[in-house]
Amino acid sequence: MDTESTYSGYSYYSSHSKKSHRQGERNRERHKSPRSKDVRGSEKSVTIQAPTGEPLLANDSTRTEEVQDDNWGETTTAITGTSEHSISQEDIARISKDMEDSVGLDCRRYLALTVATFLGLLVFLTPIAFILLPPILWREELEPCGTICEGLFISVAFKLLILLIGTWALFCRKQRADVPRVFVFRALLMVLIFLFVISYWLFYGVRILDSRDRNYQGIVQYAVSLVDALLFIHYLAIVLLELRQLQPMFTLQVVRSTDGESRFYSLGHLSIQRAALVVLENYYKDFTIYNPNLLTASKFRAAKHMAGLKVYNVDGPSNNATGQSRAMIAAAARRRDSSHNELYYEEAEHERRVKKRRARLVVAVEEAFIHIQRLQAEEQQKAPGEVMDPREAAQAIFPSMARALQKYLRTTRQQHYHSMESILQHLAFCITNSMTPKAFLERYLSAGPTLQYDKDRWLSTQWRLVSDEAVTNGLKDGIIFVLKCLDFSLVVNVKKIPFIVLSEEFIDPKSHKFVLRLQSETSV
């Protein structure tokens, strides 16, 4: 723009000015050549491998689709230069920090597993040790165990079995996620169990081992009391970990920062980090998959408007930046007045193309499934060894619908979520279960939940929880926290469910009765 502004626009030409005009053209070419080299030299992209399961955005070639014809991609080769995914030094430092945090999370996970295993073994072996140590150390001095004592052995065995099954059902679960802080109630229960068992061991060592108590029935009764107390602690764990959170107390509004899609969830008394975990679990099944290509249309339209503005200086070679900036602002204001018309016609044209390609796709898929039905009717007459399996049938009919499906996915900017292998697998699945063409097309005609697509294309290995409150604190009215991943973030707003006053109104059943009185006089 600077080199173009150094040349004046004249409305007349003299005989001796043609030579100077040709010389100006040569100077212009000489000035433009280094600029074009700079442009080509600046079109370099730096690619940094994303963390496992965090794919970067799609190629920039999808941005130019709005101005292409219907045969785009079939007879045209597009070469793009500058990458949209340049990453700064801060992003590189953040990625390295996330990797270090993941290593720390692995160490903390194994440490917690080791502590829980040690505490579980201590709990289950302590009653058995209480019963076995006296016969091993001073068998000759013990009083004989009678019928009541032998019955206590059965009681201890069954109570330990019940405690083992309950512990397995409550605590032995596959870990769903790594949270930044410990679960407060679970940590308190572990501390309580550890102190409880240690206190029993101290009493056992002082009053039974040191004095070599001869009353074996009392020792067994002491072990039974320990098992009973452990069962009551297990009941307390069920109340704190499972029952307390069942009653809904808060409503969480979850908004995706890129497109504004939102959902509402009702939760009970949970900490912020556990509420964030519930939000993420529901996000993958309730929110439609995040498609960054749908957000590039406005950016491309703004860039196209600015690219169409050029400023020429007709007063001479002097460069006046202030005048040019004012001219650019005025031209942008005039273009903005008509931009809503361009947006309207662009959206209308896009909807027309989508409807046209959708109709072509529906017809192609219906014809392919009719061909499948014809093949199935022919295969019923063949020998059992010559029957075609669903995978071969899918590969046979896929070329007839591939072109229409490819164009439709490209128009709706879904091509990077559906590979040919995934389409063939879905087609074979529909053929195996005798599904209709509409059932096959449902996945492609409308965006589905995130879990519907290939895990390698959407899974984020790590989310970051940003909150003003401590993440171990419980939910409160008005709390806002943010869940961030590489491409977008989820903003969560917590609202308390209002207290509802419900009153009863009694209606007397006699109030619904009425009397119909007819006049005895009739008109003649």
Buried (B, 14 or more C-beta within 10 A) or exposed (E): EEEEBBBEEEEEEEEEEEEEEEEBEEEBEEBEEEEEEEEEEEEEEEEEEBBEEBBBBBBBBBBBBBEEEEEBBEEEEEEBEEBBBEBEEEEEEBBEEBEEBEEEBEEBEEEBEEEBEEBBEBBBEBBEEBBEBBEEEEEEEBEEBEEEBEEBBEBBEEBBEEBBEBBEEEBEEEEEEBBBBBBBBBBEBBEEBBEBBEEBBEEBEEEBBEEEBEBBBEBBBBBBEBBBBBBEBBEEBEEBBEEEBEEEBBBBBBBBBEBEBEBEBEBBBBBBBBBBBBBBEBBBEBBBBBBBBBBBBEEBBEEEBEEEEEBBBEEEEEEEEEBBEEBBEEBEEEBEEEEEEEEEEBEEEBEEBBEBBBEBBBEBBBBBBEBBEEBBEEBEEEEEEEEBEBBEBBEBBBEEBBEBBBBBBBBBBBBBBBEEEBBBBBBBBBBEEEBEBEEBBEBBBEBBEBEBBEEEBBBBBBBBBEBEBEBBBBBEEEBEBBBBBBBBBBBBBBBEEEEEEEEEEEEEEEEEEEEEEEEEEEEE
